[in-house]
Amino acid sequence: MLGETQFEELDPHTLQVLEMKCADRNSSIITYQEFINIMSNRRNPSFRLAVEGQGKEQSTQPSGTSYLQCQQRRLSLFQKMVRRIGSHYLTDEFDRQYYADRYTCCPPPLFVPAITLVEVGCFIYYCLEAHTISANGPVPVSSLFIYRPDRRIELWRFIMYMFIHAGWVHLFFNMLVQIVVGIPLEMVHGSCRIAAVYMAGVLAGSLGTSVFDVNAFLVGASGGVYALLAAHLANILLNYSHMQLGILKLSAILLIASADVGFAIWDRYSNKDASPPVGYTAHLMGALAGLTIGLVVLKNFEQKLHEQYMWWIALAVYLGCTVFAVFWNIFFY
């Protein structure tokens, strides 16, 4: 038995999870591994940063009021939204509840809204400059941002191409997925981690295009968007049995991604007179980056030994592909 002094030394989150376990009427026991995970507080740091870093407010639960009674109080619209996000993006029921109770949206998600506004603003600027707008254009070939194979020495183009989009259809799909998937992920995992996944996808998209589609120009945020999609997909693959409608979410993501990639490939090869050719390789490379970096950044919230091996393997795959592409660009051309 733990003494009173030992209880005081426990992390408040550990005590809260133990209390929630005791209050759970659906489970009378916990496994040894589950107990070790609780007592060692082995939660993913991204989860703790996203929840505990959002606010330092302590629980205001009145004395003598049970946890289940507090669950029944009337929820605001914001609280309902946070609970829904937790149910879709977290795997453990107690993590979901802890997130829903402690998340304050202060600071709010900043990266995805900011990058979205910049990308929309750039599209409007180039449309006004070209005095036209269409489903497939305009494509500002002379822009300082667009990735061009003949200007690969200008290194900023490997990143800045994400601000240019080839038509309103391209922009609409990217912004839709970016907002619907990116903002909830950012609310759970934090801005820095989502920014890392997004930028890893953007860089992988341009590097992959420079290797596999050497004559293609590259525009759009598809690399970053597909990195977010694939990162969420990686989380579902690891935890689909614990997530609500896991199979349905997995199928929906694969369907949306397949349709968009198919449209990009069809648009590339059906319009053979198009000049310059706009690449689609960034979709696939961004997805690969999201699957690998997603396992590193957005991995399962319960730390297990085999997942540590996956962490290192995923990181090695991404870094290996990146280094190969960099050396290809240096020595092949």
N, C-alpha and C positions, 0 to 999 in steps of 0.2 A: 504494500500500500504506500502511496505517496503522502508525505507529511505536508503540513500547511505551508512550510517554507518552500518545499519543492514545487508545490502548485503555483506559488507566487513567481517562481522563476520561469515558468512555462510561458511560451509566446502566446499573446492574447488570441491569435488566430487558431492556435492549436487547441486552446481551451474551448473556443467557440465551436470548432468542428467536433470535439468530443461531446459537447452538450447537444449538438444537432444529431449526432449518432445515437445518443441515449434517448432523444425525443422521437426518433424514427420508429414508428410502430410496425413498419413493414419488414424490419430486420431486427432480429433479437441478438444476433452475434455479428462480429466482424472477424475477418481472417487475420492471421498473424502478419502477413505482408501488408495488409491495409493498416493495421495498428502501427507497424514500423513506419509506414509512410506518413501517418498522422503525427506520431511523436517526433519524428525527425524533420517534420515540416517540409517534406520534399515535394514542393510545388514548383512548377516552372517559374523562374524569375520574371518572365514576361507577364504572367498572371498576377504576381504579387505587385509588380510595378504598376500595372494597369488599374489594380483595385486599391491597394494601400497607398499608392502614390497620388491618387486622385483627391484624397482628402484625409485629414487627420481626425475627423469627427468620430467620437466613440458612440457606441450603441446607446440609444435612449430608451431601451426597453424598461418599463416600470418594474420595480421589484414585486414579486409575486405573480407576474404575468408570464405564462409559459411561452415558449417559442412558437408553438403551433397557434396559440391565440393571437400572437402578433402577426402571424401569416394571414389571418383572416381580416385584418383591418383594410379599409378602403384604400385602393391604390390610385395614384394619380396617373395621368396619361403618360408622363415621362417614365414613371416606375414600371408601367406595363410594357413600354417599349424596351427598357433595359432588361426586364425579365425575358422578353421574347428573344432579344439578342443573345442573352446568356444561354437560353435553351437551345439555340441553333448553333452556337459557336463554342460552347463548353461541353465537356463530356461527363463530368461528375456532378451529380445532383447537388452535393453540398458546395462545390465550387460555384455552381450556378446561383445558389441561394446567397452565398457570401458575396458574390459579385453584385447581385441585384440589390442587396442591402447596403453595400458600401460605395458603389459607384456614384459619383456626383457630377460627372461631366465637367470637372474643373481641374485642369484646363480641358477644353473640348478638343475633339479631333481636328487637327490643323493641316496636316500634310495633304490629304486627299482633296479637301475643299480648295486649298490654295493652288495645288497643281492643276486642278480642273479649271479654275477661273483663268489661270494663265494660258492654258491650252485653248480654251474657248476664245479668249481675247486675241490670241495670235491668229486663229482661224478667221475671225471677223476682220482683223487688220488686212490680211492677205486677200480676202474677198473684196474688200473695199479698194485695195490697190489694183486688183485685176478687173474690177467692175463686172464681176460675174460670179455665179455660184451654181454648182450642179452636184449631182450625186457622186461624181468622180473627180471633181475639181473645185477650185484651181489647184495645181501643183506648182508652187513657186520654186522653180528650178534654180533661180539665181539667189535664193535666200542663203544667208550665212548659217542657217540652222540645219538645212536639209543634208542628209548624208549622201555624199557623192563618191563613187569609186575613184574618180580622178582627183579628188581633193582629200583623200584619206590622211594626208600629212597634217591636216588641220584637225587636231585631236578632239576638239570640242564637239565636232559633228557626230562623234560616236555616242554622245549623250543628248545634245540639244535637238536632234531630229524629232524627239518626242513632242515638241511643241507645234509641229506642222502636221496637218491632216489633209488627205486627198479626197475632199468632198464631204458633204454634210452627212452622208450615210456612215462613212468611216468615223467621223467625229461623234455622231449620235450613239453608235454602238459602244465605242470606247468609253465615253462619258457615262453612259447608262450603267455598264458593268462596273466601272471604276467607282461610282457612287454607291450602287446597291451592295457590292461586295466589299469595297475598300473601306468605307466609313465604319460599318460594324466591326470589321477586323481591327481597325485602328482603335475603336472604343475598347476592345478587349485586350489587345496586345500593345498598344501605345504607338505614338507617331514615329519614334525612331526605328522600331523594328519593321513597321510597314514601309517606311521610306527605304530601308535597306533592301527589303524584298523587291520593291518597285524598281529601284535604280539598278539592282542586280539583273532584273529582267530586261531593262532598257539596254544596258551594256551588252548583255548576252545576245540581244536581238541584232545589234549592229555588228558585233564581232562575228556572229554566225553568218550574217549576210555577206560579210567581207570574205568569208571562206567558201561558202557553198553557192553563192549567187553573186559572183564577182562583178557582174555588169549592171546590177540593179541599183537604183536609187532607193532611198529608204525614208519614209515619213511615218508619223503617227506614234501614238503611245501604246501600240499593241503589245510590244515586248513587256512593258510594265503591267499592263492590264492582264495579260495572260499569266504573268508571274503571280499576281494576286489570286487569279482563278485557280491556278495550279497549287498554290500554297494552301488555299482552302481545301482543295481536292486532297492534298496530302494529309491534312488534318482529318478529313472524313474517312480516308482509307485506313488511317491508324485507329479510328475510334467509331467506325460506322455502326457497330453493334450497340454502342452506348448513346448514340445521338438520335434525336427524334427525326424520323423519316430519313434515316441515313442513306438507304438505297435510293429513295426518290431524289434526294439532293444530288447524289452521285450521278444519277442518270440525267438530271436536268443540266448539270454543268457540262457533262460530256456532249449532250445534244446541242447546247448553245455554242460551245467551242467548235464542234465539228461543222456546224452550219456556217459559222463565220469564216473558218479556215477554208471551207469549200468554196464560199463566195469569193474569197481573196484569190484563190488559185484559178477559179473560172474567169474572174475579171482580168487576171494577168495574161492568160493564154488565149482567151476569146477575142481580145482586142489587140491583135498583133501589130496594128499600126501605131499603137500608143508609144509616144516618145516623151520622156525616157521611161523605160520599164520600171515599175514600182514593185519591190520585192515583197514576198509574203513569209520569208524564212524567219522573220522576227517573231511571228506568232509561235512557231514551234520552238525556237530557241528560248523565248521568254517563258514558255510553259516548262521547258526543261529546267531553267533557272529557278522557277517557282517551286517545282517538285523537290529540288535539292536544297535550296535555301529555306524553303518552307519546312522541311524536316529539321533544319537547324534552328530556325527562329520560332516557328509556330508548331512545334512538336507537341506530343501528348503531354498532358499536365501531370501525370504520374510518372516519375522517373523510374525506369526499369533498365536492367542491364543490357538487354538486346537493343534497346532504343539508343543507348550510348554508342554502341557499335554503329548503328544506322546514322547517328549524328556525324561521326567522323567520316564514314563512307560518303555521305551526301556532301559534306564540306570538301572532301578530296576530289570528288567528281567535278564539282563546280570550279574549284581552283585549277584543276588539271585542264579542263576544257578552256578556261580563260587564258591560261599561260600558253597553251597550244595555239590559240587564235592570235595572241599577241605576237608570238614568234613567227607565225605564218605571215602576218602583215609586215614584219620587219625584214624577213629574209627572202620571202617569195617574190616580193615586188622590188 
